[in-house]
Amino acid sequence: MSSARAPRVLVIIPAYNEEANIAAVARHVRDAGYDYLVVNDGSVDRTEGVCQEHHLNYVSLPVNMGIGGAVQTGHLYAYENGYDVDIQVDGDGQHDISYAPRLIEQIENGADLVIGSRFVSQSEGFQSTVLRRAGIKWLEKCIRHVTGLTITDSTSGFRASGKAAIALFAQSYPADYPEPESIVSAYRHGLDVVEVPVSMHERQGGKSSINAMKSIYYMIKVSLAIFIVGKSERKGRVAVSINPSRRAHRVRPLVFFFEIIQARLERKAAAQVLASVDGALLGAPCYAATLSRSRGLLSPVPSASRRHRNSSFYRNRCPGPGYVSPLRQS
């Protein structure tokens, strides 16, 4: 990355039922001087209404795609608009945007994926529950076994991606609970993954979407994904440019059993949407391969240039008659 100018940074804020937190999170990011995009992942509360009331930059997915689909939508947006770095910040208020310069500094120093970790050094912030810390420790051992990397906080959603990682994740990203698997995927594609110490807060409001049953599913699915992806042949470094025809997520053998069940549920939900609305899924990159129609409604945030507005990404995903882009510009 050139040191002659400051990198262009986009903050991706995935949000599912975060009406209590999203306005404050977006305000802190905006006050810090970063471009941002809230990805409302099919929330059933007033998350979208709050975004409208506060004139936030946001886009709404018409069905819940899971954290993977929401984050990949942000990566696609960052890629198409030529950002040098994108930073994922959860919509629940746990992540402190004041630590973003630490992540960006590592990208400027040559790292491709930077994880904000609560455990790489002693931290006074929120450390999560004992049970979750035990799970994080297990995943640390799994990742070390297959990659040799020591990632102490693999489930952290506070992370920065450079251009190569943005290109990789815009093309292929795990569907759900993606954070640990994406680390292994980045390593297998020849990318440099590092951690930096950060502090985190407790959830500022609302309720986590991960319950006891989902935690069991999480550990089984993610552990399998880590071992199978990790044992695959390590590939050469990913190119910064990607083939648009390959952006759709492919159902990989490593999580076929889990994803085929989820894909059936998503297909049923999408069919209901398509039956009532003459449109289709925005971005929806994680499930484009399993759904019969895929057209987006994304338009650029204010900093995007006319060239990006006229790019094939937007031309191929323009809305039909009568549609208004769900992205509101501040």
C-alpha positions in Angstrom: 0.0 0.0 0.0 1.4 3.4 -0.9 2.5 5.6 2.0 2.0 8.8 0.0 -1.6 9.0 1.1 -3.8 7.9 3.9 -5.7 4.7 3.1 -9.4 4.9 2.2 -11.2 3.1 5.0 -14.8 1.7 5.1 -16.3 0.5 8.3 -18.8 -2.3 7.8 -21.5 -2.6 10.5 -23.6 -5.7 10.3 -26.7 -5.4 12.3 -29.5 -7.8 13.2 -32.2 -6.6 15.6 -29.9 -3.8 16.9 -32.5 -1.0 17.2 -31.1 -0.1 20.7 -27.5 0.2 19.6 -27.1 1.0 15.9 -27.5 4.8 16.0 -24.9 5.2 18.7 -22.5 2.8 17.0 -22.8 4.6 13.6 -22.4 8.0 15.3 -19.2 7.0 16.9 -17.8 5.7 13.6 -18.9 8.8 11.8 -17.4 11.1 14.5 -14.1 9.2 14.1 -14.0 10.3 10.5 -14.6 7.0 8.7 -16.9 6.1 5.8 -19.3 3.4 7.0 -22.1 1.1 5.8 -24.7 -0.4 8.1 -25.9 -3.8 6.7 -29.3 -4.4 8.2 -29.6 -8.2 8.0 -33.3 -8.7 7.7 -34.0 -7.4 11.2 -37.5 -7.8 12.5 -37.3 -5.0 15.0 -37.0 -1.2 14.2 -33.3 -1.3 13.1 -34.2 -0.1 9.6 -36.5 2.6 11.1 -33.8 3.9 13.3 -31.4 4.0 10.4 -33.9 6.1 8.5 -34.6 8.4 11.4 -30.9 9.1 11.9 -30.1 9.4 8.2 -27.5 6.6 8.4 -25.8 5.1 5.4 -27.4 1.6 5.3 -28.7 -1.2 3.2 -31.3 -3.7 4.2 -31.3 -7.4 3.2 -34.9 -8.5 2.7 -34.3 -11.8 4.5 -31.9 -12.7 7.3 -28.7 -14.0 5.6 -26.7 -14.5 8.7 -23.5 -12.7 9.7 -21.6 -14.1 6.7 -24.0 -12.7 4.1 -24.1 -9.3 5.8 -20.4 -9.0 6.1 -19.7 -10.2 2.6 -22.2 -7.6 1.3 -19.9 -5.0 3.0 -16.8 -6.5 1.5 -18.4 -6.4 -2.0 -19.2 -2.8 -1.4 -15.7 -2.0 -0.3 -14.2 -3.8 -3.3 -16.4 -2.1 -5.8 -15.7 1.3 -4.4 -11.9 0.9 -4.3 -11.4 1.1 -0.5 -7.9 0.2 0.7 -9.1 -1.1 4.1 -12.4 -2.3 5.5 -13.1 -2.8 9.1 -15.8 -4.9 10.6 -17.5 -3.4 13.7 -20.4 -5.2 15.3 -23.6 -3.3 15.7 -24.1 -4.1 19.4 -21.6 -1.5 20.7 -19.0 -4.0 21.9 -16.2 -2.7 19.7 -14.4 0.5 20.4 -13.7 2.4 17.1 -10.8 4.3 18.9 -8.7 1.1 18.3 -9.2 1.2 14.5 -5.9 3.0 13.9 -4.0 0.0 15.5 -5.6 -2.3 12.9 -5.0 0.1 10.0 -1.4 0.5 11.0 -0.8 -3.2 10.7 -2.4 -3.2 7.2 -0.1 -0.4 6.2 2.8 -2.4 7.5 1.9 -5.3 5.2 -0.6 -7.5 7.0 -3.7 -8.6 5.0 -6.1 -9.5 7.8 -5.8 -8.0 11.3 -7.8 -9.3 14.2 -8.6 -7.2 17.3 -7.9 -9.5 20.2 -9.0 -9.3 23.8 -6.5 -12.0 24.8 -3.2 -11.3 23.0 -2.2 -9.3 26.0 -3.8 -8.5 29.4 -7.0 -6.5 28.8 -9.2 -4.7 31.3 -12.2 -4.8 29.0 -15.0 -7.3 28.6 -13.6 -10.9 28.4 -16.9 -12.8 27.6 -18.3 -15.6 29.6 -16.2 -18.6 31.0 -18.0 -21.0 28.6 -17.3 -18.8 25.6 -13.7 -18.3 26.6 -13.3 -22.1 26.7 -14.7 -22.4 23.2 -12.4 -19.6 22.0 -9.4 -21.5 23.5 -10.5 -24.7 21.7 -10.7 -22.9 18.4 -7.3 -21.3 19.0 -5.9 -24.9 19.3 -7.7 -26.0 16.1 -6.4 -23.1 14.1 -2.9 -23.6 15.4 -3.0 -27.3 14.5 -3.9 -26.7 10.9 -2.1 -23.5 10.1 0.6 -23.0 12.8 -0.8 -19.6 13.6 -1.6 -18.6 17.1 -4.8 -16.6 17.0 -6.0 -16.0 20.5 -9.4 -14.4 19.7 -10.5 -16.1 16.5 -14.2 -15.3 17.1 -13.6 -11.5 17.3 -15.7 -9.6 14.9 -13.4 -6.5 15.2 -11.1 -7.0 12.3 -9.5 -5.1 9.4 -9.0 -6.4 5.8 -6.6 -5.0 3.3 -7.1 -5.1 -0.5 -6.1 -8.7 -1.0 -8.4 -9.9 1.8 -11.2 -7.7 0.6 -10.9 -9.3 -2.9 -10.9 -12.8 -1.4 -13.9 -12.2 0.9 -15.9 -10.4 -1.8 -15.5 -13.6 -3.8 -15.9 -16.3 -1.1 -16.9 -15.9 2.5 -18.3 -18.4 5.0 -22.0 -18.3 5.4 -22.5 -18.2 9.1 -20.2 -17.9 12.1 -17.5 -17.0 9.6 -14.8 -15.4 11.8 -12.6 -18.5 12.6 -13.0 -20.1 9.2 -12.2 -16.9 7.4 -8.9 -16.8 9.2 -8.0 -20.3 7.9 -9.2 -19.4 4.5 -7.0 -16.3 4.4 -4.0 -18.3 5.5 -4.7 -20.9 2.8 -4.8 -18.2 0.2 -1.3 -16.9 1.2 -2.5 -13.9 3.2 -0.7 -12.6 6.3 -2.9 -12.7 9.4 -1.9 -10.9 12.6 -3.5 -9.9 15.9 -3.4 -6.6 17.8 -4.6 -6.0 21.4 -7.9 -4.2 21.9 -10.4 -3.8 24.7 -14.1 -4.5 24.2 -17.3 -3.5 26.0 -20.2 -5.6 27.0 -23.2 -5.5 24.6 -24.7 -2.0 25.1 -28.3 -3.2 24.6 -30.6 -5.8 23.1 -30.0 -9.5 23.1 -27.4 -11.8 21.4 -28.7 -14.0 18.6 -26.5 -16.9 19.8 -28.3 -19.1 22.3 -27.3 -22.4 23.9 -28.4 -24.6 20.9 -26.7 -22.3 18.4 -23.6 -22.5 20.5 -23.5 -26.2 20.1 -24.1 -26.0 16.3 -21.4 -23.2 16.2 -18.7 -25.3 17.8 -19.4 -28.4 15.6 -19.7 -26.5 12.3 -16.8 -24.2 12.9 -14.5 -27.0 14.1 -15.3 -29.1 11.1 -14.7 -26.1 8.8 -11.4 -25.3 10.3 -10.0 -28.8 10.0 -11.3 -29.5 6.5 -10.3 -26.1 5.1 -7.1 -26.2 7.0 -6.1 -29.5 5.6 -6.7 -28.4 2.0 -3.7 -27.5 -0.1 -2.4 -24.0 0.5 -2.9 -21.9 -2.5 -0.9 -18.9 -3.9 -1.6 -15.4 -2.8 -5.0 -14.2 -3.9 -5.2 -11.6 -6.6 -6.5 -8.2 -5.7 -8.9 -8.4 -8.7 -11.7 -11.0 -8.8 -13.8 -12.6 -11.5 -17.3 -11.3 -11.2 -18.8 -14.5 -12.5 -17.3 -16.3 -9.4 -18.7 -14.0 -6.7 -21.5 -16.3 -5.9 -20.8 -18.5 -2.9 -20.2 -22.1 -3.6 -21.5 -24.8 -1.3 -18.3 -26.5 -0.2 -18.1 -30.1 0.9 -16.6 -29.1 4.3 -20.0 -27.7 5.5 -22.3 -29.3 3.0 -24.5 -31.0 5.6 -25.0 -27.7 7.5 -25.4 -25.4 4.6 -27.8 -27.6 2.7 -30.2 -27.4 5.6 -29.8 -23.7 6.0 -30.0 -23.1 2.2 -33.4 -24.9 2.2 -34.6 -22.5 4.9 -33.3 -19.5 3.0 -34.8 -20.7 -0.3 -38.2 -20.9 1.3 -37.9 -17.5 2.9 -36.6 -16.0 -0.4 -39.5 -17.6 -2.3 -41.9 -15.8 0.1 -40.2 -12.5 -0.5 -40.2 -13.0 -4.3 -43.8 -13.9 -4.3 -44.8 -10.6 -2.7 -42.1 -8.2 -4.1 -40.9 -8.0 -7.7 -37.3 -7.9 -6.6 -34.7 -10.1 -5.1 -31.8 -10.2 -2.7 -29.3 -7.4 -2.4 -25.9 -8.7 -2.7 -26.8 -12.0 -1.0 -23.5 -13.4 -2.1 -23.4 -16.3 0.4 -26.6 -17.8 -1.1 -26.7 -16.5 -4.7 -25.8 -20.0 -5.9 -28.8 -21.6 -4.1 -31.5 -19.0 -5.0 -33.3 -18.8 -8.3 -33.0 -15.0 -8.6 -30.4 -12.5 -7.4 -30.6 -8.8 -8.1 -29.3 -6.1 -5.8 -30.5 -2.7 -4.7 -27.2 -1.2 -3.6 -26.2 2.3 -4.4 -23.0 4.1 -3.3 -22.3 6.1 -0.2 -21.5 9.8 -0.8 -17.8 9.3 -1.3 -18.2 6.8 -4.2 -17.3 8.2 -7.5 -19.4 8.3 -10.7 -17.1 5.6 -12.1 -18.1 3.2 -9.4 -21.8 4.2 -9.7 -21.6 3.2 -13.3 -19.6 0.0 -12.7 -20.9 -3.4 -13.8 -21.6 -4.3 -10.1 -24.3 -1.6 -10.0 -25.5 -2.0 -13.6 -26.1 -5.7 -13.1 -27.9 -5.1 -9.8 -30.1 -2.1 -10.6 -33.6 -2.2 -9.1 -36.7 -2.7 -11.2 -39.4 -0.1 -11.9 -40.8 1.6 -8.8 -37.9 0.6 -6.5 -36.0 3.0 -4.3 -32.5 2.1 -3.2 -32.6 1.2 0.5 -29.2 2.9 1.1 -29.9 6.3 2.7 -27.2 8.9 2.4 -26.4 11.2 5.3 
